[in-house]
Structure formats: C-alpha cells, structure tokens
Amino acid sequence: MTKVKELFGLNTSNKDTNWGKVVTDQHCPFLDKKCIKNRKSQAEIAIGTCTMNYGKGSKDIIICPHRLLENRKIFIDCIHLLTMHEPGNELHIVPEVSIPGGNVDYFLVSAKDGKVKDFVGIELQTMDTTGTVWPQRERFLKDSGYSGYDKDAIESTKPFGMNWKHTAKTILVQLHHKVKTFEHVNKKLVLVIQEPLIDYMKKEFSFSHVKNAKLGDPLHFHPYSLDTKEDNQLHLNLKTRLSTDSEGMAMCLGLQAEAKVELTVIIAKLEEKMKNATINTLLKL
C-alpha cells in the first residue's frame, strides 16, 4: 500500500483518477498554478506530494504548507480575530511580510479605502521530512499504471521520515520572537498546523497552561484535522483553538520570561509607598 496519501492535491485512494494527466499537468489546486515543490536535480519536475501516510496508527501527515490553503478556509477561520473589522471593509490576504522577529507567512487585513484598519498575522507549519519521498511517489505511479515513472527510484532503498523535534522546536522559537511584536501592537498572531503536530508539542513541551482560546491573547493555535469527505477527497477541519501570550510562549520552551521592566519598576514603587503609613486608602479619599 502506498505511503503517498495526496499527490497534486488528490487522494491517491481514488481509483478513477488519470494519474498520467495529473503528473503531466503538475497543477497545485491550492495555489491554482504549477506546483512549486521541484526536484533539486530536475527543476522542471514538480514533486507534488502534499500528504504522506506515516508512523504508528498510519497518520496522514501534511508535508507541504501550501496544502493548508485549501479553499482559503484558514483565513476565514481567523476573521473573528479582526476585532476592528466592520461591514463594508475589504479583506486582503498579503503574503510574506517582514516584521521585527522575522517574516510572517500571511497577513489577513481589514481595510477601507486602501487604509489598513486591522490585521492578523498567520503562520503555516507542516512537517519537515527526512530522507526522500521520491521513491514512494514513483512506486505509487508505477502501481497506478503510469508508464513514465522513474525506474531507478522504485529500486531505491532510501527511506523517508518525519522530523518532529526539529519542526516543533523551530516554529516555537520563531513564535517566541514574533509574538512580542504582535503583543506590543495589540494584534493577533495565529499558527496554523495539523493535529499530530500540536499533539507532539503538547507531549514534548510545556503546554499545560495553553488553554482554550481567549480573544485577548496575542498568540493563537489553530490545529486542523484532515478528513475524507463525500467526494473521496481530504479536507481540512478546524478541531479546536488554543491561545497564550509571550510569557506563555516562553514557558512552552522552558525559558524564563523576560521581565517587563517598566511594569516591574511601577509595581516596586507602588508597593514601597503602600508601606508608608501616610498613604491614602480608598476609604479615606
């Protein structure tokens, strides 16, 4: 049984698909253009692997971030975080914006007459792989009756794996840097991921304080499942919403939260004056 679950956005279990045409077209339905995941050795060939079946329990793991763009659902699921959005405003999706702390994959922007009224930052994270999925792809095409498969690849013993630790640690560190900027300007940053990855984070990092989403928190987690629907294709489904702030993000990584100097100074002065017997209390005012 093939480990390739989705190729060029199509469920490989669908026996009616003309895979020869699919591979020739190299069309990504999520970008609505040619797939941009190209082979390093053959730049003209798009790999097209969106999702792989992997591990205990045979989980379907998304390995291409563009797969998360299905029907722009992830952006619709963030509209409620545009607290300054009003009916009549335009909604824009702006990719790749640099901010203090790094680049953000997308911004969902509410605008009126060309002026930004509110925005939400959206980061996409799917699983990084180790090894190569190419032999699995070519074996699937061979078994599907496609004659143009890579004959050398199907004999390859090179395996592929999921780099859970690197993927999770890298994105959490990036969020730790970026959320400070969003917190400072009182805006929201959302991480869009798949359920197996958030499950791994909960197991390997300190996530007990990351609870059900609160609108006031600057950092939100949107984990999606990947479910087979009536059309025999896989579709994203938002399962839950979680949130925290910059201090909570530091706790996830086991870091000591950086002191808010201004707040610390003010509190110290207030507490010192409260010790003074001459201080006014509310009842004396």
VOPAGU-2260 file (C-alpha; in pm, 1 decimal, decimal comma):
REM VOPAGU-2260
SITE   aa  ch    i         X         Y         Z
SITE  MET   A    0       0,0       0,0       0,0
SITE  THR   A    1     136,4     340,8     -94,8
SITE  LYS   A    2     262,9     589,4     164,7
SITE  VAL   A    3     165,9     877,0     -64,1
SITE  LYS   A    4    -175,2     993,5      57,0
SITE  GLU   A    5    -217,4    1302,4    -162,1
SITE  LEU   A    6     -44,5    1377,9    -490,3
SITE  PHE   A    7    -105,7    1717,9    -651,0
SITE  GLY   A    8    -393,8    1765,6    -408,4
SITE  LEU   A    9    -575,5    1443,2    -499,9
SITE  ASN   A   10    -642,6    1143,4    -276,1
SITE  THR   A   11    -436,3     850,8    -404,2
SITE  SER   A   12    -705,2     604,9    -293,8
SITE  ASN   A   13    -931,6     735,9    -571,9
SITE  LYS   A   14    -905,4     468,1    -841,6
SITE  ASP   A   15   -1078,5     678,3   -1108,7
SITE  THR   A   16    -802,4     941,3   -1129,6
SITE  ASN   A   17    -598,5     969,3   -1450,6
SITE  TRP   A   18    -259,2     993,0   -1278,9
SITE  GLY   A   19     -72,7    1027,2   -1607,3
SITE  LYS   A   20    -256,8    1351,4   -1679,2
SITE  VAL   A   21    -217,0    1470,5   -1319,2
SITE  VAL   A   22     160,3    1421,1   -1326,5
SITE  THR   A   23     187,7    1583,3   -1668,7
SITE  ASP   A   24     -16,9    1888,5   -1566,9
SITE  GLN   A   25     170,5    1929,1   -1234,9
SITE  HIS   A   26    -112,5    2155,2   -1116,1
SITE  CYS   A   27    -144,7    2252,9    -749,6
SITE  PRO   A   28    -515,0    2315,0    -671,2
SITE  PHE   A   29    -426,7    2507,5    -355,8
SITE  LEU   A   30    -205,8    2761,8    -533,2
SITE  ASP   A   31    -406,0    2729,4    -857,0
SITE  LYS   A   32     -84,9    2708,1   -1058,6
SITE  LYS   A   33     203,8    2468,8   -1120,5
SITE  CYS   A   34     328,1    2300,3    -804,9
SITE  ILE   A   35     641,6    2479,5    -682,6
SITE  LYS   A   36     789,6    2183,0    -494,4
SITE  ASN   A   37    1050,2    2091,2    -756,2
SITE  ARG   A   38    1317,5    1822,5    -757,9
SITE  LYS   A   39    1659,1    1967,6    -684,8
SITE  SER   A   40    1817,4    1757,6    -958,2
SITE  GLN   A   41    1538,3    1822,9   -1210,8
SITE  ALA   A   42    1387,9    2167,5   -1154,9
SITE  GLU   A   43    1133,2    2116,4   -1431,5
SITE  ILE   A   44     971,2    1828,2   -1242,0
SITE  ALA   A   45     732,3    1909,8    -957,5
SITE  ILE   A   46     722,1    1651,3    -678,8
SITE  GLY   A   47     358,9    1719,3    -592,3
SITE  THR   A   48     348,8    1524,1    -264,9
SITE  CYS   A   49     109,9    1705,8     -29,3
SITE  THR   A   50      46,7    1439,8     233,6
SITE  MET   A   51     219,6    1118,2     338,7
SITE  ASN   A   52      90,6     827,2     544,0
SITE  TYR   A   53     335,6     766,7     825,8
SITE  GLY   A   54     404,1     608,0    1161,9
SITE  LYS   A   55     207,0     415,7    1419,7
SITE  GLY   A   56    -162,2     435,9    1355,8
SITE  SER   A   57     -92,5     527,3     992,1
SITE  LYS   A   58    -145,8     900,2    1029,8
SITE  ASP   A   59    -190,4    1121,3     725,1
SITE  ILE   A   60      76,0    1390,9     769,9
SITE  ILE   A   61      75,4    1708,9     559,1
SITE  ILE   A   62     429,2    1788,8     440,5
SITE  CYS   A   63     359,7    2090,8     217,1
SITE  PRO   A   64     244,6    2422,1     372,9
SITE  HIS   A   65      54,4    2515,7      56,6
SITE  ARG   A   66    -177,3    2222,8     129,0
SITE  LEU   A   67    -316,6    2433,6     415,2
SITE  LEU   A   68    -451,1    2690,0     166,8
SITE  GLU   A   69    -748,7    2471,1      72,3
SITE  ASN   A   70   -1046,7    2694,9      -9,8
SITE  ARG   A   71    -880,3    2973,9     192,7
SITE  LYS   A   72   -1050,8    2819,0     495,1
SITE  ILE   A   73    -767,0    2904,1     734,2
SITE  PHE   A   74    -815,0    3275,2     661,6
SITE  ILE   A   75   -1191,8    3260,1     711,1
SITE  ASP   A   76   -1128,5    3092,8    1047,0
SITE  CYS   A   77    -924,4    3398,0    1156,5
SITE  ILE   A   78   -1176,6    3669,6    1070,4
SITE  HIS   A   79   -1308,5    3680,2    1428,7
SITE  LEU   A   80    -964,2    3799,8    1541,6
SITE  LEU   A   81   -1005,7    4117,5    1334,1
SITE  THR   A   82   -1171,3    4299,4    1621,9
SITE  MET   A   83   -1165,4    4634,5    1435,7
SITE  HIS   A   84   -1319,9    4490,7    1118,2
SITE  GLU   A   85   -1654,0    4640,6    1016,3
SITE  PRO   A   86   -1910,5    4553,4     747,2
SITE  GLY   A   87   -1810,1    4725,4     426,5
SITE  ASN   A   88   -1438,0    4687,3     487,6
SITE  GLU   A   89   -1232,8    4495,3     231,4
SITE  LEU   A   90   -1045,6    4178,9     326,9
SITE  HIS   A   91    -699,0    4122,4     181,1
SITE  ILE   A   92    -452,0    3833,1     208,8
SITE  VAL   A   93     -96,8    3966,3     199,8
SITE  PRO   A   94     187,9    3710,7     178,7
SITE  GLU   A   95     542,7    3723,9     315,1
SITE  VAL   A   96     572,7    4032,6     531,4
SITE  SER   A   97     888,6    4111,1     731,1
SITE  ILE   A   98     842,2    4230,2    1089,6
SITE  PRO   A   99    1074,2    4262,2    1391,6
SITE  GLY   A  100    1134,6    3899,2    1485,8
SITE  GLY   A  101    1122,2    3756,1    1132,1
SITE  ASN   A  102     895,6    3703,8     831,0
SITE  VAL   A  103     527,3    3618,7     865,4
SITE  ASP   A  104     374,0    3390,1     601,7
SITE  TYR   A  105      47,9    3580,7     557,8
SITE  PHE   A  106    -144,5    3876,4     691,0
SITE  LEU   A  107    -522,6    3887,1     686,4
SITE  VAL   A  108    -600,6    4257,9     656,2
SITE  SER   A  109    -920,5    4454,6     704,2
SITE  ALA   A  110    -901,6    4777,5     502,7
SITE  LYS   A  111   -1122,3    5065,8     396,5
SITE  ASP   A  112   -1042,5    5300,0     108,5
SITE  GLY   A  113    -695,7    5146,7      85,9
SITE  LYS   A  114    -616,5    5211,8     452,8
SITE  VAL   A  115    -540,5    4929,7     698,4
SITE  LYS   A  116    -794,3    4915,6     981,0
SITE  ASP   A  117    -686,4    4587,9    1140,1
SITE  PHE   A  118    -474,4    4281,0    1069,8
SITE  VAL   A  119    -393,3    3928,2    1187,4
SITE  GLY   A  120     -61,8    3753,6    1122,5
SITE  ILE   A  121     -86,9    3390,4    1009,1
SITE  GLU   A  122     197,3    3139,0    1014,3
SITE  LEU   A  123     173,3    2799,5     841,8
SITE  GLN   A  124     367,5    2499,1     966,3
SITE  THR   A  125     364,6    2148,1     824,4
SITE  MET   A  126     603,9    1860,8     891,4
SITE  ASP   A  127     961,4    1864,9     769,1
SITE  THR   A  128    1071,7    1531,2     628,0
SITE  THR   A  129    1399,8    1347,9     640,3
SITE  GLY   A  130    1530,1    1132,5     357,7
SITE  THR   A  131    1327,8    1138,9      36,5
SITE  VAL   A  132     966,0    1068,1     -57,1
SITE  TRP   A  133    1050,8    1038,5    -427,7
SITE  PRO   A  134    1080,1     654,9    -437,9
SITE  GLN   A  135     739,6     625,0    -268,0
SITE  ARG   A  136     590,9     860,8    -526,3
SITE  GLU   A  137     733,6     667,0    -819,1
SITE  ARG   A  138     625,2     327,8    -681,9
SITE  PHE   A  139     271,7     460,9    -650,0
SITE  LEU   A  140     274,1     585,2   -1010,9
SITE  LYS   A  141     406,5     252,3   -1134,8
SITE  ASP   A  142     134,7      62,8    -946,6
SITE  SER   A  143    -124,4     304,9   -1087,8
SITE  GLY   A  144     -28,8     213,5   -1443,6
SITE  TYR   A  145     168,4     527,4   -1531,1
SITE  SER   A  146     448,2     427,7   -1767,7
SITE  GLY   A  147     663,1     739,8   -1719,2
SITE  TYR   A  148     778,1     652,4   -1368,2
SITE  ASP   A  149    1143,1     678,7   -1260,8
SITE  LYS   A  150    1269,2     321,3   -1294,1
SITE  ASP   A  151    1578,8     384,9   -1080,2
SITE  ALA   A  152    1375,3     537,7    -798,0
SITE  ILE   A  153    1149,0     237,0    -747,4
SITE  GLU   A  154    1455,7      24,8    -671,0
SITE  SER   A  155    1583,5     275,3    -416,1
SITE  THR   A  156    1603,2     169,8     -51,4
SITE  LYS   A  157    1628,2     527,1      72,8
SITE  PRO   A  158    1363,7     581,9     342,5
SITE  PHE   A  159    1179,9     894,3     449,4
SITE  GLY   A  160    1086,1    1012,1     795,1
SITE  MET   A  161     922,1    1296,6     986,5
SITE  ASN   A  162    1145,8    1541,4    1167,3
SITE  TRP   A  163     912,6    1601,9    1461,9
SITE  LYS   A  164    1159,0    1757,2    1704,1
SITE  HIS   A  165    1320,7    1997,0    1457,5
SITE  THR   A  166     986,1    2107,8    1313,0
SITE  ALA   A  167     826,0    2175,5    1650,7
SITE  LYS   A  168    1126,9    2343,0    1813,1
SITE  THR   A  169    1196,9    2567,2    1513,2
SITE  ILE   A  170     843,6    2706,1    1483,5
SITE  LEU   A  171     803,8    2752,9    1860,2
SITE  VAL   A  172    1127,0    2952,0    1879,2
SITE  GLN   A  173    1013,4    3164,3    1584,7
SITE  LEU   A  174     678,6    3227,4    1754,5
SITE  HIS   A  175     858,1    3327,8    2072,0
SITE  HIS   A  176    1034,2    3605,7    1880,1
SITE  LYS   A  177     739,9    3717,6    1667,7
SITE  VAL   A  178     463,6    3722,0    1927,8
SITE  LYS   A  179     640,8    4000,3    2118,8
SITE  THR   A  180     589,4    4230,4    1821,6
SITE  PHE   A  181     220,4    4142,7    1793,3
SITE  GLU   A  182     170,2    4175,5    2166,0
SITE  HIS   A  183     334,7    4518,3    2162,8
SITE  VAL   A  184      97,7    4649,6    1893,7
SITE  ASN   A  185    -205,2    4469,7    2044,1
SITE  LYS   A  186    -265,4    4243,3    1743,2
SITE  LYS   A  187    -300,2    3867,8    1696,5
SITE  LEU   A  188     -65,1    3604,0    1551,1
SITE  VAL   A  189    -206,2    3264,0    1451,4
SITE  LEU   A  190     -18,0    2938,6    1397,1
SITE  VAL   A  191    -199,7    2705,3    1155,6
SITE  ILE   A  192     -86,7    2345,5    1199,0
SITE  GLN   A  193    -214,4    1988,8    1177,8
SITE  GLU   A  194    -339,7    1794,9    1481,9
SITE  PRO   A  195     -49,9    1544,7    1500,2
SITE  LEU   A  196     199,9    1831,3    1531,8
SITE  ILE   A  197      14,3    2009,4    1813,7
SITE  ASP   A  198     -20,0    1670,8    1985,2
SITE  TYR   A  199     357,3    1628,8    1964,9
SITE  MET   A  200     412,0    1979,5    2106,6
SITE  LYS   A  201     183,1    1905,5    2399,6
SITE  LYS   A  202     377,8    1588,2    2473,0
SITE  GLU   A  203     731,6    1721,4    2435,6
SITE  PHE   A  204     696,9    2083,5    2553,6
SITE  SER   A  205     531,0    2260,2    2846,2
SITE  PHE   A  206     180,4    2318,8    2711,6
SITE  SER   A  207     -37,4    2263,5    3019,3
SITE  HIS   A  208    -100,3    2638,7    3050,8
SITE  VAL   A  209    -207,6    2676,0    2685,5
SITE  LYS   A  210    -584,2    2662,5    2718,8
SITE  ASN   A  211    -893,8    2722,4    2508,9
SITE  ALA   A  212    -860,2    3037,3    2301,6
SITE  LYS   A  213    -919,0    3376,5    2462,8
SITE  LEU   A  214    -977,9    3667,2    2228,4
SITE  GLY   A  215    -742,0    3891,6    2424,7
SITE  ASP   A  216    -438,5    3664,8    2386,3
SITE  PRO   A  217    -186,2    3766,2    2117,2
SITE  LEU   A  218     -88,4    3411,1    2010,0
SITE  HIS   A  219    -341,6    3159,5    1880,7
SITE  PHE   A  220    -302,0    2796,1    1771,5
SITE  HIS   A  221    -540,9    2659,1    1507,0
SITE  PRO   A  222    -492,7    2279,7    1472,2
SITE  TYR   A  223    -669,6    2113,4    1178,4
SITE  SER   A  224    -761,6    1753,7    1110,0
SITE  LEU   A  225    -758,8    1606,2     761,2
SITE  ASP   A  226   -1082,0    1418,0     696,0
SITE  THR   A  227   -1219,9    1226,3     398,7
SITE  LYS   A  228   -1549,3    1373,4     278,4
SITE  GLU   A  229   -1821,7    1257,1      40,1
SITE  ASP   A  230   -1617,5    1347,7    -267,2
SITE  ASN   A  231   -1348,5    1097,7    -157,1
SITE  GLN   A  232   -1100,0    1382,6    -114,5
SITE  LEU   A  233    -931,6    1500,2     204,5
SITE  HIS   A  234   -1046,0    1827,6     358,5
SITE  LEU   A  235    -923,0    2048,8     642,3
SITE  ASN   A  236   -1136,3    2072,3     953,4
SITE  LEU   A  237   -1060,1    2311,5    1240,4
SITE  LYS   A  238   -1075,1    2094,6    1552,7
SITE  THR   A  239   -1001,4    2333,1    1838,9
SITE  ARG   A  240    -849,1    2671,5    1918,3
SITE  LEU   A  241    -584,6    2746,2    2179,7
SITE  SER   A  242    -408,8    3064,9    2284,0
SITE  THR   A  243    -141,4    3216,8    2506,9
SITE  ASP   A  244      82,0    3524,9    2532,3
SITE  SER   A  245     457,3    3593,3    2510,2
SITE  GLU   A  246     519,5    3475,2    2866,2
SITE  GLY   A  247     323,1    3159,3    2796,0
SITE  MET   A  248     526,4    3103,8    2480,9
SITE  ALA   A  249     846,0    3131,2    2685,8
SITE  MET   A  250     707,0    2874,4    2930,3
SITE  CYS   A  251     637,0    2635,6    2640,7
SITE  LEU   A  252    1008,3    2641,7    2559,3
SITE  GLY   A  253    1117,5    2621,6    2921,8
SITE  LEU   A  254    1257,5    2974,0    2908,2
SITE  GLN   A  255    1236,0    3234,3    3177,7
SITE  ALA   A  256    1001,0    3504,8    3063,8
SITE  GLU   A  257    1173,0    3836,7    3012,2
SITE  ALA   A  258    1084,0    4091,2    3276,8
SITE  LYS   A  259     868,1    4379,3    3171,1
SITE  VAL   A  260    1097,9    4646,0    3315,6
SITE  GLU   A  261     851,7    4933,6    3311,3
SITE  LEU   A  262     583,3    4732,7    3488,8
SITE  THR   A  263     831,2    4597,6    3741,8
SITE  VAL   A  264     952,2    4948,1    3830,8
SITE  ILE   A  265     599,7    5083,1    3872,8
SITE  ILE   A  266     491,6    4792,7    4091,7
SITE  ALA   A  267     800,4    4828,8    4310,3
SITE  LYS   A  268     730,9    5199,3    4365,9
SITE  LEU   A  269     365,7    5135,4    4444,4
SITE  GLU   A  270     449,5    4861,7    4692,4
SITE  GLU   A  271     709,9    5083,6    4862,5
SITE  LYS   A  272     461,2    5366,6    4903,7
SITE  MET   A  273     196,8    5127,9    5031,7
SITE  LYS   A  274     425,0    5053,9    5324,4
SITE  ASN   A  275     411,9    5422,8    5418,6
SITE  ALA   A  276     158,6    5477,4    5693,7
SITE  THR   A  277      60,7    5813,7    5549,3
SITE  ILE   A  278     -62,5    5667,9    5219,9
SITE  ASN   A  279    -424,4    5737,9    5138,3
SITE  THR   A  280    -653,6    5438,9    5118,8
SITE  LEU   A  281    -969,1    5425,4    4913,0
SITE  LEU   A  282   -1182,8    5474,5    5223,7
SITE  LYS   A  283   -1004,5    5796,2    5317,7
SITE  LEU   A  284   -1043,0    5960,6    4978,2
